[in-house]
């Protein structure tokens, strides 16, 4: 996959799977001078961005703790997943044409909620922001969850916990949950607002 990307850049052609290359003027065309190159890159893209990504999502979700700060990590994974699904539905289509000529050029599943060409750059920028927000939530949630666990281990004591300490711990948990809810709410507002603007604005 990485080797083919470098070849495509050197020969100045892109891929319908990555319309941002053409939209930003990085390459001149969606297709190469060789259908085989387009086809193999299309297969590599499906393996890399669809199968590998969703496999990673399943592994993370199966092994993550959905309590406390772990909710942030789960939220990050969902943001990344739904952003990818939106790009399939609105920009590239679930199955864009893999080659420019021949029989394979007839096989195509277009976007379900297509955007205008003038909106493409904005959709790509929104997708990049979704990915960054998702990764920040994912790593932030994992980091804070790990820090909390380490702190609990260090502060473990055989001494009896007083009622005041129990009350303080309960207040801290409530405050943490409020913070998590606020962050998750903001991320989904930032996720949906630009998409509604693109389609309804």
Phi, psi and omega in degrees: 000308181297320180295319180293324177300316180295320178297316181298319179295317180295325181265004172061048171223158185243214182207142176297343177286339181231072183296344180297330181299314180285318182300326181265005177074018180284329175224166187266338186213156177286336186241157183267187176276359187219119181298328180297320179296318178296317183294313181293324177291323177299316178295316179298322180294317178299316180295320186281308189268339181257296185293310182295318181297311182291329174296318177298319178300315181297317180297315181296313183296323180292334186250004184266154176266121183270026177241153178061223183294341178301335177298326177296317179297316178298320178297320179298317179298318180294321177301312181298316182296311183290330176294319177296318179295323178296317179297323176295319184284331188247337188244295186272331190088154181299330182216082178291162178301130182275335181226162184270339182224170175081186185299319183296340179287346179275343181271111183203137171241110186282165178303143180283326179233070188296149176259163174286151178307326181291342181266354187300314182299320180294320179296320180295316178299320178296319179297317179298318179295321177301316181296318179295316178298317180298315181293324178295317178295316182300307183288322179297316179297316179296317181296312181292324178295318179295317179299318179297319180294317179297318179298320179296319180296320182289330185261008178297137181215151178276350181291150180290137180276132180281164179296324180295319179293323177296318180296318180296318179297320179295320179294321179295320178295319179296318178296318178299316180295324177294319179296318179297315180299317181296315181296314180298319179298314180297317181297322181284331173296316178294334178285311187277324187305308181294332180287319175297321179297317180297319186269333184246344184286000000 
